[in-house]
Amino acid sequence: MSKFFIADPIHINRKNFGSLYEYFEESKAHTIFNEERQNWISLFGDYSAHQEQLNEELLHLQSLTQDELFNLTVLEINIFKVARAEILSLLITRSTIINTPLPATRREIFNYIFNTEKETLLLNMAAAIQWINHWATTIKKYNPKFVLVFSGSLIYARTLLELLKNSAPRAFVLESFFTGSDNYIEEKYEPIANNSNLKFKAYYRSLGSNDSPAERDRNRNKAVNKILSGTNKNVVQPLESKEKLFKNNQKTVLITGQVLNDFSLLEHKDLGLNSLCFYKEIIRKVLSETDLNVIFKAHPWERKKKNITTPLTFNELSSHFETNEKGYNSSERLLILEDYNIKSIFRQTEYVLGLNSQALLEAAFEGFQPIQFANAFYGNLGFTSDYSLEKVDDFIDDLKAGKVPSRLGLAQYRSYEEFITKALQFSLVSAFPSGKIMLKTIFNITPHITLISKQAQNAKPQETKAAAPKQTVQPEKTSQSAQPAKPTKPVQPAKPTKPAQPVTAPAPAQTPASSEKNPDSKSKKKWGKFFKSPKKFFLDSKNKKIRWLHHFFWSLS
């Protein structure tokens, strides 16, 4: 029976991952739900209320120099590395950093936080040390086969993933897709935000590669239906509107905003990016260097997001461009919206751009060729225009030269259909019962087969000349003259079984050695397994450094 350890039952719940829970029940899996330190899981960098419990670690950290802090490791895990994203999820919302582009290296980020927010830095690093020690004990105690975490960016999850890199249990990271009823469940040892396995070209090409044209059409239609019936859990769309948004007749570019402390932004290049700085730059350049209108659509989830709880991006941009209204000529060409139906905006838009938001996938479904600037995992697959944060000027030049496509051509739309088919039918897991089929492939639980010993395998039935069936020797009748009974002809004792042609029962210590004596046979079996089922060959490997290669093979079973 396979053992699952659910590290974060708050987020990995039955409501969001229904098929996963049904799978647990039907496969009779042994599930362990983490119940310890639950109130530490979603603090998003604010550990001030737990300072007393962190006192021992804090005292140690306070005694270290700046260099020692940056290089500090526990159980070979760098403490700042696993705490960085969660620290930024708090600090990026503060006035000290909100208008500042993030530094370009991890060391520069560390130095900046050390100099401006040292207390927050030390509290988060202390929490990371506690989590590492806690997980080391917990994993040893339960020894699960599978460990499930949500997102992978918070300290509780990042420390666990780093620890599992050198342990036997396999780590799976879970997250939701924009359809609302499909989820990422991927084996990985790093955060999943904008980091799906779909970005790996070999894995991507392998998905559905054996489909016939008829099967491909069926799967494409199923994927399209999933998008049509999808509902974003974080955003309730207001009613559609036919109101004309601009009085002029210029073309319009829509910028899709993301939540300021969204981990898909904070995990960018394992450093993070300040989306507010990017939005200000690109709005300013579009307004000042082109005649396009600009609509910025802020994300309503900021009102509910931990550490924000206000329309922060909306307020900051509104204030910035109202103050500089004349300089940017923004009064008639810029609209900053929040609670507005996205399809109503699409109808009045020519271009849609963003960082790496999944909203760009929705735009592609509506026929736009989305423009992405932050290494989106779905970028460079034939249906997006791709730029980097440093190439905003190149984008403006291309825009003015008419080189940026507004709508998907037929070939580009086919590429988009291919993407959603591969993602929704062969990679993501439906929250509905149909998702259980995919889960069987992902976890690949097969009945355990015990190995027989070498002795039992080789031993031939002994042909011991059977001691002729034991005859019951009946006492002979004595003659009347009471002569001693003539001894019956002694029953030939069964010929002492020839010391059974030694089926040499090897001494216990020799059993494992038998495989060493015949390396050819062992390697022959391994090669046989590889050619028969390469996916299972890599999946069963004890070596974690090659086990991940199973992603590049499709199960034939």
C-alpha positions in Angstrom: 0.0 0.0 0.0 1.5 3.3 -1.1 1.8 6.0 1.5 1.0 9.7 0.8 2.0 12.6 3.0 -0.1 15.7 2.5 2.0 18.6 3.8 -0.6 21.3 3.3 -4.2 20.0 3.8 -5.5 23.6 4.0 -4.8 24.2 0.2 -4.8 20.6 -0.9 -8.4 20.0 0.0 -11.3 17.9 -1.3 -13.1 20.9 -2.8 -10.2 21.9 -5.1 -8.8 18.4 -5.7 -11.8 16.2 -5.7 -10.4 13.5 -8.1 -7.3 13.2 -5.9 -9.3 12.4 -2.8 -11.4 9.9 -4.7 -8.2 8.3 -6.0 -6.9 8.0 -2.5 -10.0 6.2 -1.4 -10.3 3.8 -4.5 -6.6 2.9 -4.4 -6.8 2.3 -0.7 -3.7 4.5 -0.3 -2.4 5.2 3.2 -2.8 9.0 3.5 -1.2 11.1 6.3 -2.4 14.7 6.6 0.0 17.0 8.3 -1.6 18.5 11.4 1.4 20.2 12.9 2.4 23.9 12.6 -0.7 24.6 10.5 -0.8 28.2 11.7 2.7 28.7 10.3 2.0 27.6 6.7 0.3 30.8 5.3 2.0 33.7 7.1 3.5 35.1 3.9 6.6 36.5 5.5 5.0 38.0 8.7 6.4 36.0 11.6 6.3 38.8 14.1 3.7 37.1 16.2 5.9 34.0 16.5 9.1 35.8 17.6 9.2 34.1 21.0 9.1 30.6 19.5 11.9 31.6 17.1 14.1 33.0 19.9 16.8 30.3 19.9 17.3 30.5 16.1 17.2 34.3 16.2 20.0 34.5 18.8 22.2 32.3 16.6 21.4 34.4 13.4 22.1 37.7 15.2 25.6 36.5 16.0 26.5 36.0 12.3 28.1 38.5 9.9 26.3 39.5 6.7 28.4 37.1 4.6 27.8 34.3 7.0 24.1 34.9 6.9 24.0 34.9 3.1 25.9 31.6 3.0 24.2 29.9 5.9 23.1 26.3 5.3 21.3 23.7 7.4 21.4 20.1 6.2 23.0 21.4 3.0 20.1 23.7 2.3 20.8 27.4 1.8 18.5 29.3 4.2 18.2 32.6 2.2 17.4 30.6 -1.0 14.4 28.9 0.6 13.1 32.1 2.4 13.6 34.7 -0.4 10.3 34.4 -2.2 8.2 34.5 0.9 10.2 37.5 2.3 9.5 39.3 -1.0 5.8 38.5 -0.8 5.7 40.7 2.2 8.2 43.4 1.4 7.2 44.1 -2.2 3.9 45.5 -0.8 5.7 48.1 1.4 6.4 51.7 0.5 10.1 51.2 0.9 10.3 48.9 -2.1 7.0 49.1 -4.0 8.4 51.7 -6.6 11.9 50.1 -6.9 12.9 47.5 -9.5 14.3 44.4 -7.7 18.1 44.0 -7.9 19.5 41.7 -10.6 21.3 39.1 -8.4 20.4 37.1 -5.3 23.3 38.6 -3.4 22.1 42.1 -4.2 18.6 41.3 -3.2 19.9 39.8 0.1 22.1 42.9 0.8 19.1 45.2 0.0 16.8 43.4 2.5 19.6 43.1 5.1 20.1 46.9 5.0 16.4 47.9 4.9 14.4 45.1 6.6 16.8 43.1 8.7 14.3 42.1 11.3 12.0 40.6 8.7 14.9 38.8 7.1 16.1 37.2 10.3 12.6 36.1 11.3 12.0 34.4 8.0 15.4 32.7 8.1 14.7 31.5 11.6 11.4 30.1 10.5 13.2 28.3 7.6 15.6 26.7 10.0 12.8 25.4 12.2 10.9 24.0 9.2 14.0 22.1 7.9 14.5 20.5 11.3 10.8 19.8 11.6 10.5 18.2 8.2 13.7 16.1 8.6 12.1 14.5 11.7 8.7 14.1 10.2 9.8 12.5 6.9 11.9 10.0 8.9 9.0 9.2 11.2 6.4 8.5 8.4 8.7 7.4 5.6 6.1 8.1 2.9 6.5 7.2 -0.8 4.9 10.4 -2.1 4.9 13.9 -0.6 2.4 16.5 -1.8 2.9 20.3 -1.4 1.0 23.3 -2.7 2.7 25.9 -5.0 6.2 25.3 -3.5 7.1 28.9 -2.9 6.3 29.4 0.8 9.0 28.6 3.3 7.2 25.5 4.6 7.0 24.0 1.0 10.4 25.2 -0.3 12.3 23.7 2.7 10.5 20.4 2.3 11.2 20.2 -1.5 14.9 21.0 -0.9 15.1 18.3 1.8 13.4 15.7 -0.5 16.0 16.3 -3.3 18.3 13.8 -1.4 15.7 11.6 0.2 13.7 8.6 -1.0 10.1 10.0 -1.0 9.0 11.6 -4.3 7.8 15.2 -4.2 4.8 16.4 -6.2 3.8 20.1 -6.4 0.1 21.1 -6.9 -1.4 24.3 -8.2 -4.6 25.4 -10.0 -5.1 26.2 -13.7 -7.1 29.1 -15.0 -10.1 26.9 -16.0 -10.7 26.4 -12.2 -11.4 22.7 -12.5 -8.0 21.5 -13.7 -4.8 21.3 -11.7 -1.1 20.9 -12.0 0.2 17.8 -10.2 3.8 17.5 -11.2 6.8 15.8 -9.8 9.3 18.5 -9.1 11.6 19.8 -6.3 11.2 23.5 -6.9 8.3 25.9 -7.0 5.7 25.4 -9.8 4.7 29.1 -10.3 5.3 29.8 -14.1 7.4 26.7 -14.0 5.3 23.8 -15.3 6.9 20.8 -17.0 5.1 21.9 -20.1 8.0 24.3 -20.7 10.3 21.4 -21.4 10.3 20.8 -25.2 10.9 17.0 -25.0 8.2 16.5 -22.5 5.8 18.8 -24.4 6.4 16.9 -27.7 5.8 13.5 -26.1 2.3 14.4 -24.9 -0.3 12.8 -27.1 2.3 11.9 -29.7 0.7 8.5 -30.4 -2.8 9.9 -31.1 -4.4 9.1 -34.4 -5.9 12.1 -36.3 -9.4 11.1 -35.1 -8.2 10.8 -31.4 -6.5 14.2 -31.8 -9.7 15.8 -32.9 -11.6 14.3 -30.0 -9.1 15.4 -27.4 -8.9 18.9 -28.9 -12.7 19.2 -28.6 -12.6 18.0 -25.0 -10.0 20.6 -24.2 -12.0 23.4 -25.8 -15.0 22.3 -23.8 -13.0 22.5 -20.6 -12.1 26.1 -21.4 -15.7 27.0 -22.4 -17.1 25.6 -19.1 -14.2 26.9 -16.9 -14.6 29.3 -14.0 -11.7 31.2 -12.4 -12.1 30.6 -8.7 -10.4 33.9 -7.8 -12.3 36.2 -10.1 -16.1 36.6 -10.5 -16.7 38.3 -13.8 -19.2 41.2 -13.7 -21.9 41.5 -16.4 -20.8 42.3 -19.9 -21.1 45.9 -21.1 -21.4 47.5 -24.5 -20.2 50.9 -23.3 -17.6 52.5 -25.7 -14.5 53.0 -23.6 -12.7 55.7 -25.6 -14.1 58.6 -27.6 -11.3 58.6 -30.1 -11.0 56.0 -32.9 -7.4 54.9 -32.2 -6.4 51.3 -31.7 -6.1 50.0 -28.2 -3.7 47.8 -26.3 -4.8 45.9 -23.2 -2.4 45.2 -20.4 -3.4 42.4 -18.1 -2.3 43.0 -14.6 -1.2 40.4 -12.0 -1.3 40.5 -8.2 1.7 42.4 -7.1 3.0 39.6 -4.8 2.0 36.7 -7.1 4.7 34.0 -6.9 4.8 33.6 -10.7 6.4 37.1 -10.6 8.4 36.6 -7.4 9.9 33.4 -8.8 11.0 35.0 -12.1 14.5 33.7 -12.8 14.7 32.7 -9.1 15.1 36.4 -8.3 11.7 38.1 -8.7 10.4 41.1 -10.5 8.5 44.2 -9.5 5.4 44.2 -11.8 4.4 47.8 -10.8 7.7 49.2 -12.2 7.2 47.3 -15.5 3.6 48.5 -15.9 4.6 52.2 -15.4 7.4 51.9 -17.9 5.4 50.2 -20.7 2.3 52.4 -20.2 4.5 55.5 -20.4 6.3 54.4 -23.5 3.1 53.3 -25.4 1.5 56.7 -24.6 4.5 58.8 -25.4 5.8 56.9 -28.5 2.6 55.7 -30.2 -0.9 56.9 -30.8 -2.5 53.8 -29.2 -5.0 53.9 -26.4 -4.1 51.9 -23.3 -6.4 49.9 -21.0 -4.8 48.5 -17.8 -6.9 45.8 -16.2 -5.9 45.4 -12.5 -6.4 42.0 -10.8 -9.4 42.1 -8.4 -7.8 39.4 -6.2 -5.4 42.0 -4.7 -8.4 43.0 -2.4 -8.2 39.5 -0.8 -4.6 38.6 -1.1 -2.6 38.2 2.1 -0.3 41.3 2.8 -2.3 43.5 0.4 -6.1 43.4 0.9 -6.5 46.6 -1.2 -6.5 47.3 -4.9 -2.8 48.3 -4.5 -1.7 48.2 -8.2 -4.9 50.0 -9.3 -4.3 52.7 -6.7 -0.6 53.2 -7.4 -1.0 53.4 -11.2 -4.0 55.7 -10.9 -2.2 58.1 -8.6 1.0 58.0 -10.7 -0.7 58.8 -14.0 -3.1 61.4 -12.6 -0.1 63.3 -11.2 1.6 63.2 -14.5 -1.5 63.4 -16.7 -0.3 66.3 -18.9 3.2 64.8 -19.5 1.7 61.5 -20.6 -1.4 62.9 -22.4 -3.2 60.2 -20.4 -6.5 61.9 -19.9 -8.1 60.6 -23.1 -5.9 57.6 -23.9 -5.5 55.7 -20.7 -8.1 53.7 -18.7 -7.2 51.9 -15.5 -9.9 49.4 -14.7 -10.4 46.7 -12.1 -14.0 45.3 -11.8 -14.8 45.2 -15.5 -15.9 42.2 -17.7 -12.8 41.0 -19.6 -14.7 39.9 -22.7 -16.3 43.4 -23.0 -12.7 44.8 -23.0 -11.5 42.2 -25.5 -14.2 43.5 -28.0 -12.6 47.0 -28.0 -9.0 45.9 -28.1 -6.4 45.2 -30.8 -3.4 44.0 -28.7 -3.2 42.1 -25.4 0.1 42.1 -23.5 1.2 41.1 -20.0 4.1 39.5 -18.0 3.3 35.8 -17.6 -0.3 35.9 -16.6 -2.6 32.9 -17.5 -5.0 35.6 -18.6 -2.9 35.7 -21.8 -4.0 32.1 -22.5 -7.7 33.3 -22.2 -6.8 36.1 -24.7 -5.4 33.5 -27.1 -8.7 31.6 -26.9 -10.4 34.7 -28.0 -8.2 34.9 -31.1 -5.5 37.4 -29.9 -1.8 36.7 -30.3 -0.7 37.5 -26.7 2.5 39.4 -26.1 4.4 38.1 -23.0 7.5 39.7 -21.3 8.4 37.4 -18.4 9.4 34.1 -19.8 5.9 32.6 -19.6 6.0 28.8 -19.5 3.7 28.7 -22.5 5.9 31.2 -24.5 7.8 30.3 -27.7 5.3 27.6 -28.7 4.0 29.3 -31.8 1.1 31.3 -30.6 2.7 34.2 -28.6 4.9 37.2 -29.3 7.8 36.9 -26.9 9.9 39.7 -25.4 12.0 40.0 -22.3 11.8 42.7 -19.6 14.9 44.4 -21.1 13.3 44.5 -24.6 10.5 47.0 -24.0 12.1 49.4 -26.5 12.3 46.7 -29.1 8.7 46.0 -28.6 7.8 49.7 -29.1 9.9 49.8 -32.3 8.2 46.6 -33.6 4.8 48.0 -32.7 5.4 51.2 -34.6 6.7 49.3 -37.6 3.6 47.1 -37.7 5.6 43.9 -36.9 3.6 42.8 -33.9 0.7 40.6 -34.9 -2.6 41.5 -33.3 -4.6 38.3 -34.0 -3.6 34.6 -34.4 -3.3 33.4 -37.9 -4.4 29.9 -38.8 -1.0 28.3 -38.1 -0.7 30.2 -34.8 -4.2 29.1 -33.7 -3.4 25.5 -34.5 -0.4 25.9 -32.2 -2.6 27.2 -29.5 -5.1 24.3 -29.9 -2.1 21.9 -29.7 -1.0 23.6 -26.5 -4.4 23.4 -24.7 -4.9 19.8 -25.9 -1.6 18.7 -24.6 -2.0 20.6 -21.4 -5.6 19.7 -20.5 -5.8 16.2 -21.9 -2.3 14.8 -21.2 -0.6 16.8 -18.4 -3.1 18.6 -16.1 -5.5 16.6 -13.9 -9.2 17.3 -13.9 -10.8 17.8 -10.4 -13.7 15.7 -11.7 -13.7 11.9 -11.6 -12.2 11.7 -15.0 -9.0 12.9 -13.5 -8.4 9.6 -11.7 -7.2 8.0 -14.9 -4.4 10.6 -15.1 -3.6 10.1 -11.4 -3.0 6.4 -12.0 -0.4 7.3 -14.6 1.2 10.0 -12.5 1.6 7.9 -9.3 2.0 4.6 -11.2 1.0 2.5 -8.3 1.4 -1.2 -9.2 0.8 -4.2 -7.0 3.9 -5.2 -5.0 5.6 -8.4 -6.2 7.8 -10.2 -3.7 11.1 -11.7 -4.9 11.6 -15.4 -4.4 15.0 -16.5 -3.1 17.6 -17.8 -5.4 17.6 -21.2 -3.6 13.9 -21.7 -4.2 14.3 -20.7 -7.8 17.0 -23.2 -8.6 16.2 -26.1 -6.4 15.0 -29.2 -8.2 12.7 -31.6 -6.3 15.0 -34.0 -4.6 14.7 -37.5 -5.9 15.3 -39.0 -2.6 14.6 -42.6 -3.0 11.6 -42.6 -0.9 11.8 -44.8 2.1 9.3 -47.3 0.8 6.1 -46.3 2.3 6.5 -47.0 5.9 5.0 -50.3 6.5 3.5 -50.9 9.8 5.4 -53.8 11.2 3.0 -56.2 12.8 4.4 -58.5 15.4 4.6 -62.1 14.2 2.6 -64.7 15.9 4.7 -66.6 18.3 4.7 -70.3 18.3 3.3 -72.1 21.2 6.8 -72.9 22.4 7.4 -69.4 23.2 10.4 -69.1 21.1 11.6 -65.7 20.7 10.1 -64.1 17.8 12.2 -64.4 14.8 13.2 -61.0 14.0 11.4 -59.8 11.0 13.7 -59.1 8.2 14.7 -55.7 9.1 12.9 -53.2 7.1 15.5 -51.8 5.0 15.9 -48.4 6.4 15.3 -45.9 3.7 18.7 -45.5 2.2 20.0 -42.7 3.9 19.1 -40.0 1.6 22.2 -39.3 -0.1 23.2 -36.1 1.4 20.8 -34.5 -1.0 22.8 -33.6 -4.0 23.7 -30.5 -2.4 21.2 -27.9 -3.2 23.7 -25.6 -1.6 21.7 -23.5 0.7 23.9 -20.5 0.5 24.8 -18.9 3.8 22.5 -15.9 4.3 25.4 -13.5 3.7 25.9 -15.0 0.3 22.5 -14.3 -1.1 23.0 -10.8 -2.1 26.5 -11.7 -3.3 25.0 -14.0 -5.9 24.0 -11.0 -8.0 27.5 -9.7 -7.8 28.8 -13.0 -9.2 26.7 -12.6 -12.2 26.8 -9.0 -13.2 25.9 -9.9 -16.8 22.6 -11.3 -15.7 21.7 -8.3 -13.6 22.6 -5.8 -16.3 20.8 -8.0 -18.9 17.6 -7.7 -16.8 18.0 -3.9 -16.5 18.4 -3.5 -20.2 15.5 -5.8 -20.8 13.3 -3.6 -18.5 14.6 -0.5 -20.2 13.6 -1.7 -23.7 10.3 -3.1 -22.5 9.2 0.0 -20.6 11.6 3.0 -20.5 9.1 5.1 -18.5 8.9 2.4 -15.7 12.7 1.8 -15.9 13.4 5.5 -14.9 10.4 5.8 -12.6 11.6 2.8 -10.5 15.2 4.0 -10.3 16.6 4.6 -6.8 18.8 7.3 -8.2 16.8 10.6 -7.9 19.2 12.3 -10.4 17.9 10.1 -13.2 14.4 9.3 -12.0 12.9 12.5 -13.4 13.8 11.3 -16.9 10.5 9.2 -16.8 8.7 12.4 -17.9 10.1 12.0 -21.4 8.5 8.6 -22.0 4.8 7.9 -22.3 3.3 4.8 -20.6 2.0 2.2 -22.9 0.0 0.4 -20.2 
